[in-house]
């Protein structure tokens, strides 16, 4: 029997990408699920046409839903939490909305849906700038050292989660640590995690919120927020 699946995609100024990610997801889900929904979580401070484009697509497809992330609840971690909180179906998949993944590779996850609580993609041949890859490696090393996670690519946003885990897990991170927090708390609570390699592609449109344009080192504010959240997560795990 085909599963019931919720897919969600956080978005911030992704007008050049949002139509493709919605159409690709819809095409995949029509073939591979029984019931499905596509949730687009758009930050209210988005200044381009991401929201109008999504609204136009909703008129043609009842499976698409727009969720506005309030300005006073900024951060990709909060967008991820909103996606999980609003998902209707038991299997919840999420990814970035920048089209650096092929949604069709989600098909690799389907045979493991009933065997694992989280199926975490890891990027094969990552297609980002050299400095961003190095920064990510440093980040992965630090969080593995502090929190004991074993997965290869803790911040990869190509992931399937069984909704039942949220009976035990409460997400608190609001910024870039949100994807990592999920693995940390799942491991602590004894949930089963499966890793699967997925291909990664260069970003062809738009720009990352984590890097200044023209310079690929992380923004100082991003680094500060990550460090602050690491401390908050450590306290939450040890309370």
N, C-alpha and C positions, 0 to 999 in steps of 0.2 A: 504493500500500500504506500502511496506517495505521502510524504509528511506535510504537515501544516507549518508554514515558515513565515516569520517576520524578518524583513531586512530593513536596516536603517543606515542612514548616511549623514553624518554631521557635515554642514556646509557653511562656508563663510566666503563671500565674494567668489563664487564658482560658476558664474553665468556661462562661461565657455565650456564647462564640463558637465553641468548638472543634467542636461537633456540626455546625453549619451549614457551616463551611469543609470538613469532611470529606465531608459529604453532597453539597455542591455540586461538589467535586472529583471524587468518585466518579461522579456523574451525567455530568459532562463527559467523563471519561476512558473510560467505558463506550461512549460514542458515537464518540470521536475517536482512540482508540488500539487497538493490537492487544493488547499486554501492558502492564500498568501496576502501579504500587504507590504508596501514599500513606504517607509517613513523617512521623510526628508526633514532633518533637524536644522533649521536655519537660524543663525544668530541674528537677533533683532538689529544689531548694529551693522549688518551687511549693507553695503552702499551701492551695489550693482543690481542687475536684473535677476538674480537667483530666485527671489521670491515670486516675481511676476511670471517667470518661465515655468516654475513649478505649478503655479495656479492654473496656467493654461493647459498643462498636461493633465492636471486633475480633472478638468472638464471632460476629457476624453477617456479617462480610466479611473474607475471607482476604487481600484486597489492602491492608488497613490494617496498619501496623506501628508499634509504639511503641518509641522509643529514648529512654532516660533520659540526660540530660546531667548528669554528676557535679557535686556541689557545689564540688569543688576545681577545676573547669574552667568557671567561670562566664563568661558573656558571650555576646552574640548572634553575634559573629564566630566563636566556637568552635562554637556551634550550627550555623551555616552550614557550617563545615568538616565537622562530623559528618554533616550531610545529604549533602554531596558524597561523603564517604568511604564511606557506607553505601548509596548509590544503586546499584541493580543495572543499570539500563537506560542506553542511550547518550545519551538526551536528558533533561536534568535541569532541572526547573522548580522555583523556590521563590518563596514570598511570605510576608508576615506572616500571622498567624492571627487578626487582628482584624477581618476582613471589611470592610476599607476599599477592597477591589478586587472586581470581578466576575470570577470565575474564567473565565467564558465568553468573556471578551475574549482569553484565550489562543488562541482560534481565529484571531485576527489573525496570530499568530506562525507557524502551521503552514506556510503557503506558503514560508517562508524557512528552514525547518529545515536543508535541505541546502546552503544558500547562505552561511550565516553561522555563526560559531562561538559568538557570544553575541548574543542578541536581548534588548535592554534596554528595558523599559517606562519611560516618563516620565509623570508625573502631569499630566493636563489638569485645570485648574480645581481645584487642590488644596484639599481640605476639612479643613484643620487650623486651629488658632488663628492669629491674625495674628502673634503673637510667634514661634510655632514656624516659620511660613513664612519670616519674616525671618531667624531663626537658621539655617534650612536654606540660604537664599540666601547668607549669609555663609560657611557651611561649604563650599558648592559653589564659591564664589569662591576660597577659600583652597586647597582641594585641587587645583583646576584650575591655580592659579598655581604651586603647589609641584611637582605631579606631571605636569602637562601633559595631563590628560585633556580630551577635547573634548565629551563627552556632556552633555546638558542637565540631567539629574537623577541625579547620581552615587550618591545614597543611596536610590534607589527600589527597594524589594524586590518587584519583579514582573518576573522575569527567567528566561530559558531559557539553559542552558549545554550545549554539547556536551562530553561527558565526556572526549574526547580531549585537551582543553587541559591536563588535569592531568598529562600526561606531561611538560610543560614548566613548569607553574606549581605552586608550593607556597604555600599560604596560611598566613601567620603571625599575622595580626591576630585578636585574641580579643574585641574590643569592637565599638563602633559603626563602625569603619573597614572592617569585613570586606567589605561590599558594594562599597565604593569600591576596595579593594585588588584585587578581581577585574578591574575595568576597567583599572586602572593596569597590572597585569602582563600582561593580555591585549593591550593596546595595545603595550607594550614588546616583546612576543614576536611581533608581527605578525599576530595573529588578527583575523578580520573581525568587526566589530560593527555591528549594525543597531539603530536606535532606532525605537520605535513608541509612539505616544501611547495611554494607557489612562485611563479615567475613575477618579476618586477620590471616595470617599464618606466622610461623617462617621463617626467611631467611635460606635456606638450602645450598646456595652456594654463594661465593663472600663475599665482606664486604662493609659496608656503607661508603660513602665518608665523612659523617658527624662525624664519630667516629674513634679514633685511634684503631688499632687492639689490642685486649686484654684489653681494658679499655673503658668503655661505656660512660664516660662523653664527652660532645661535645668538639671538638678542639677549643682552644682559638681563632684561626683565624675565625672560623665559627661564634662564638659569636660576635666578633668584626664586622664582615661583616653584621650580622643581625641587630645589633644596629645602624650601619651606614645607612642601608637601611630603618629602621624604621623612622629615622630622615628625610631621603630624601623623603619617601612616605608622611610623615606628611606635609612637605613643599609643595609637589606637590598637595595635597588635599586642601591646604589653599592658594594657589596662586591666 
